[in-house]
C-alpha cells in the first residue's frame, strides 16, 4: 500500500503532469469566463457563440504551450533540470 502512494506522488511531480494540469486549468478558466460574458445560459448558445468560447479556450492554452517550450521556465520548461 505504501508503494501505491509513492507511485502517485512520483506521477504528480512529472513535467507532463504539470503541463497537462496547467493546460486544463487555463482552458477551463477561459471557457468559464467566456460563458459568463454571454450570460444567457449555457444551453442558449448558438454555433457562433460556441466557436468563440472554444477559440478563447484554445488561445489561453497557447501561453501554457509556450511555457512548456521555454527552457528557462522554472516549473516545466524543456531545459528545466531538477537538482
Secondary structure, DSSP 8 states (H G I E B T S, - for coil): -HHHHHHHHHHHTSHHHHHHHHHHHHHHHHHHHHHHHH-S-GGG--HHHHHHHHHHHHHHHHHHHHHHH-TT-TTT-TT----
